[in-house]
Amino acid sequence: MRHKKSVPNRSYRVADQIQRDVAELIRDLKDPRLGMVTINSVEVTPDYAHAQVYFSVLVGTPEDSAAALNEAAGFIRNGLFKRLAIHTVPTLHFHYDKTTERAADLSALIAKANSVRAKED
């Protein structure tokens, strides 16, 4: 008799769905501190109790946007209850994702190095 294994991809699917839903739900927020925010990734704990939501900001400050998102986390979570077909909807924790910032800095460094090399050649 074969036992049904837990599906390892399920947490990825849930995280992906949360990412899409949170991105839609934050459009309804009227907080002036909230800049133009992009949800980059979501990591869900194995028990689905918590979700770390990583975002970047195009317009506005990361600190203001993080404060606005974390204050609205309960409202956003309530919106997820209506959308997600899982028993436990995780508590949301929003974090500014510095990855895109670092990528831009690296690109600038590479461009600078290439222009220096071109002058030397």
Secondary structure, DSSP 8 states (H G I E B T S, - for coil): -------THHHHHHHHHHHHHHHHHGGG---TT--EEEEEEEEE-TTSSEEEEEEEEEES-HHHHHHHHHHTHHHHHHHHHHH--SS---EEEEEE--HHHHHHHHHHHHHHHHHHHHHH-
